[in-house]
Amino acid sequence: MKSVSDLGDLRGKRVLIRCDLNVPLDGQTITDDGRIRASLPTLNQLREAGARIVVLAHLGRPKGKVKPEFSLAPAASRLSELLGVPVTLAEDVVGPSAQAVVAGLGDGDVAMLENVRFEPGEESKDEAERGALADRYAALGDFFVSDGFGVVHRKQASVYDLASRLPSAAGSLVKAEVEVLRQLTESPKRPYVVVLGGAKVSDKLAVIANLIKTADTLVIGGGMVFTFLAAQGYEVGKSLLEADQIEAVKGYLNEAASGGKQIVLPSDIVVAPEFKADAPATVVAADAMPADQLGLDIGPESAKVFAAVISSAHTVFWNGPMGVAEMEQFAAGTRAVAQALTEVDGLSVVGGGDSAAAVRDLGFADDDFGHISTGGGASLEYLEGKTLPGLEVLETNPQES
């Protein structure tokens, strides 16, 4: 993949850059600006090169319709604050406003198009429809830079199709993400520990199947752990359970055992009678959960064991909280895992999504960890061994600058 520096002299050139600014909002207030901050290095590089910068991004899932609640206005405002320069937001994606805003750019200026997912063609499965929109994007620029790692696993107009229509390069964020993931898949320093949490085991079946072959130890927490416990014949009460995945999980447990790999499950669970922040919580053994309770976090003994396993590793990848981390009394397991990652003598990677938001909410700084990914889904698909369209097109782009 080319880097921005490989594109040549960009002064006065219009550079379309796909960023991932899909930030969480409370009304119009951004609650975690990590993805916006992650876009700054490449944007500043382009500004210093004198490029005329046009940011393409999405927010939420408007499904091809213009919905004001999904406007990129909060992201444009925050980006303007962080860059220290005005960021003009067009009123549309590729219409008259976008064309006028781009035409008015000077060297080093930054503009943003409205939410690309307001356009039906952006996520269309029809290649011709996506291509037609990509042609309209391309008409606004001279070069394309892909720097939204959180969307490179999507075959979408502003991610995939546009890259084949202009001379293209990967931004520094995408380059950094790929380098870290290559370390995890090709040459991890051992012991290599993978920590998986989150709600559903079905979301991570493929990555578990692949990581059993490459990691030394899998540590399992979060809602998905109850399918593992059920696979061992334990009562899980009212906890989240994917009964249709029990046989698959049994297979993973057997495969790990026969392959000399370790799957570490919690020995105790924090339970409550209902899913509420102030529900009365108790700690029970993982093999003795009451039928009228549901598990909402790993227990304190499990947190100690998980932390010890993580701290002893030289490479750790973590995706998914250990419990309902947004509720304080069910956040201890996630906090313990995060703290242990900060103490790893080697590479510690927080795999984006809910994990990244959780560590920031719990008061950890980004630089406490080796790397915080901006793309949970993209990271997992890479670790599954899948080809990511947004990366593949950058490696095969026939356009020359």
Backbone hydrogen bonds, N-H to C=O, Kabsch-Sander energy under -0.5 kcal/mol:
donor,donor_aa,acceptor,acceptor_aa,energy
4,V,170,A,-0.6
6,D,3,S,-1.3
7,L,4,V,-1.8
8,G,5,S,-0.8
10,L,8,G,-0.5
12,G,50,G,-2.5
13,K,10,L,-2.5
15,V,13,K,-0.7
15,V,52,R,-2.4
16,L,14,R,-0.6
16,L,143,F,-2.8
17,I,54,V,-2.7
18,R,145,V,-2.4
19,C,17,I,-0.8
19,C,56,L,-2.5
21,L,19,C,-0.8
23,V,21,L,-2.3
26,D,29,T,-3.0
27,G,25,L,-0.5
28,Q,26,D,-0.7
29,T,26,D,-1.7
30,I,28,Q,-0.5
31,T,24,P,-2.2
32,D,24,P,-0.7
37,R,33,D,-2.5
38,A,34,G,-2.1
39,S,35,R,-0.8
39,S,36,I,-0.9
40,L,37,R,-1.3
43,L,39,S,-1.8
44,N,40,L,-3.1
45,Q,41,P,-2.0
46,L,42,T,-2.4
47,R,43,L,-2.3
48,E,44,N,-2.6
49,A,45,Q,-1.2
50,G,47,R,-1.6
51,A,46,L,-2.3
52,R,13,K,-3.5
53,I,51,A,-0.7
53,I,109,D,-2.5
54,V,15,V,-2.7
55,V,53,I,-0.5
55,V,111,A,-3.0
56,L,17,I,-2.7
64,G,117,R,-1.9
65,K,62,P,-0.8
67,K,65,K,-0.8
70,F,67,K,-2.6
71,S,68,P,-1.9
76,A,72,L,-2.8
77,S,73,A,-2.4
78,R,74,P,-2.3
79,L,75,A,-2.7
80,S,76,A,-2.1
81,E,77,S,-1.8
82,L,78,R,-2.4
83,L,79,L,-2.6
84,G,80,S,-1.9
85,V,80,S,-0.9
88,T,86,P,-0.5
88,T,110,V,-1.5
90,A,88,T,-0.6
90,A,112,M,-3.0
99,Q,95,G,-2.4
100,A,96,P,-2.3
101,V,97,S,-2.8
102,V,98,A,-2.4
103,A,99,Q,-2.1
104,G,100,A,-1.4
105,L,102,V,-1.5
108,G,51,A,-2.1
109,D,106,G,-2.2
110,V,86,P,-0.6
111,A,53,I,-2.4
112,M,88,T,-3.1
113,L,55,V,-2.5
114,E,92,D,-2.0
116,V,57,A,-2.5
118,F,115,N,-2.4
119,E,116,V,-1.5
122,E,119,E,-1.6
124,S,121,G,-0.5
127,E,125,K,-0.7
130,R,126,D,-2.5
131,G,127,E,-2.9
132,A,128,A,-2.2
133,L,129,E,-1.6
134,A,130,R,-2.5
135,D,131,G,-2.2
136,R,132,A,-1.3
137,Y,133,L,-2.3
138,A,134,A,-2.9
139,A,135,D,-1.5
140,L,137,Y,-2.2
141,G,138,A,-1.5
142,D,14,R,-3.4
143,F,14,R,-1.8
144,F,167,P,-2.4
145,V,16,L,-2.9
146,S,169,A,-2.7
147,D,18,R,-2.4
147,D,145,V,-0.7
149,F,147,D,-0.9
151,V,148,G,-2.1
152,V,149,F,-1.4
154,R,151,V,-2.1
156,Q,154,R,-1.5
157,A,122,E,-2.1
159,V,156,Q,-1.3
160,Y,156,Q,-3.5
161,D,156,Q,-1.0
162,L,157,A,-2.2
164,S,160,Y,-0.6
164,S,161,D,-1.1
165,R,162,L,-1.9
166,L,162,L,-0.8
169,A,144,F,-1.6
170,A,2,K,-3.0
171,G,146,S,-2.8
175,K,171,G,-2.4
176,A,172,S,-2.3
177,E,173,L,-2.5
178,V,174,V,-2.5
179,E,175,K,-2.1
180,V,176,A,-2.1
181,L,177,E,-2.4
182,R,178,V,-2.3
183,Q,179,E,-1.6
184,L,180,V,-1.8
185,T,181,L,-1.8
186,E,182,R,-3.1
187,S,182,R,-0.8
187,S,183,Q,-0.7
193,V,191,P,-0.6
193,V,315,T,-2.8
194,V,217,T,-2.6
195,V,317,F,-3.1
196,L,194,V,-0.5
196,L,219,V,-3.0
197,G,319,N,-2.7
198,G,321,P,-2.3
203,D,200,K,-0.5
204,K,201,V,-1.5
205,L,202,S,-0.7
208,I,204,K,-2.5
209,A,205,L,-2.4
210,N,206,A,-1.8
211,L,207,V,-2.7
212,I,208,I,-2.1
213,K,210,N,-0.9
214,T,210,N,-0.8
215,A,211,L,-3.0
216,D,192,Y,-2.5
217,T,192,Y,-1.7
218,L,262,Q,-3.0
219,V,194,V,-3.0
220,I,218,L,-0.5
220,I,264,V,-2.7
221,G,196,L,-2.6
222,G,322,M,-1.5
224,M,198,G,-2.2
225,V,222,G,-1.6
226,F,223,G,-1.3
227,T,224,M,-1.0
228,F,224,M,-0.9
229,L,225,V,-2.5
230,A,226,F,-2.2
231,A,227,T,-1.7
232,Q,228,F,-0.8
232,Q,229,L,-0.8
233,G,230,A,-1.8
234,Y,229,L,-2.2
238,K,293,Q,-3.3
239,S,236,V,-2.0
243,A,241,L,-0.8
245,Q,242,E,-2.1
246,I,243,A,-1.3
249,V,245,Q,-2.4
250,K,246,I,-2.4
251,G,247,E,-1.8
252,Y,248,A,-1.8
253,L,249,V,-2.5
254,N,250,K,-2.3
255,E,251,G,-2.6
256,A,252,Y,-2.7
257,A,253,L,-2.0
258,S,254,N,-2.5
259,G,255,E,-1.7
260,G,257,A,-0.9
261,K,256,A,-2.6
262,Q,216,D,-1.9
264,V,218,L,-3.3
264,V,262,Q,-0.6
265,L,263,I,-0.6
269,I,284,V,-2.9
270,V,297,D,-2.8
271,V,269,I,-0.6
271,V,282,T,-3.1
272,A,294,L,-1.8
276,K,274,E,-1.7
279,A,276,K,-1.5
282,T,271,V,-2.3
284,V,269,I,-2.6
286,A,267,S,-2.8
288,A,285,A,-2.0
289,M,235,E,-0.6
293,Q,290,P,-1.5
294,L,272,A,-2.7
296,L,270,V,-3.1
297,D,270,V,-1.0
299,G,268,D,-2.9
303,A,299,G,-2.3
304,K,300,P,-1.7
305,V,301,E,-2.1
306,F,302,S,-3.3
307,A,303,A,-2.4
308,A,304,K,-2.1
309,V,305,V,-2.4
310,I,306,F,-2.5
311,S,307,A,-2.9
312,S,308,A,-1.3
313,A,310,I,-1.7
314,H,191,P,-2.3
315,T,191,P,-1.8
316,V,347,L,-2.6
317,F,193,V,-1.9
318,W,349,V,-2.5
319,N,195,V,-2.6
324,V,296,L,-2.4
325,A,323,G,-2.2
327,M,324,V,-2.2
328,E,326,E,-0.6
330,F,327,M,-2.3
331,A,328,E,-1.6
335,R,331,A,-2.4
336,A,332,A,-2.4
337,V,333,G,-2.0
338,A,334,T,-2.5
339,Q,335,R,-2.6
340,A,336,A,-2.2
341,L,337,V,-2.0
342,T,338,A,-1.4
343,E,339,Q,-0.5
343,E,340,A,-1.2
344,V,341,L,-1.3
345,D,313,A,-0.7
346,G,344,V,-1.4
347,L,314,H,-2.1
348,S,346,G,-0.6
349,V,316,V,-2.8
350,V,371,H,-2.9
351,G,318,W,-4.0
351,G,349,V,-0.6
352,G,350,V,-1.4
355,S,352,G,-1.3
356,A,352,G,-0.8
357,A,353,G,-2.0
358,A,354,D,-2.4
359,V,355,S,-2.3
360,R,356,A,-1.6
361,D,357,A,-2.5
362,L,358,A,-2.0
363,G,360,R,-1.5
364,F,359,V,-2.6
368,D,365,A,-2.0
369,F,366,D,-1.5
371,H,348,S,-1.7
373,S,350,V,-3.1
373,S,371,H,-0.6
379,S,375,G,-2.5
380,L,376,G,-2.3
381,E,377,G,-2.3
382,Y,378,A,-2.1
383,L,379,S,-2.3
384,E,380,L,-1.5
385,G,381,E,-0.5
385,G,382,Y,-1.3
386,K,381,E,-2.2
388,L,386,K,-0.5
390,G,152,V,-2.9
391,L,152,V,-0.5
391,L,388,L,-1.5
392,E,388,L,-2.7
393,V,389,P,-2.4
395,E,391,L,-1.5
396,T,392,E,-1.2
397,N,393,V,-0.8
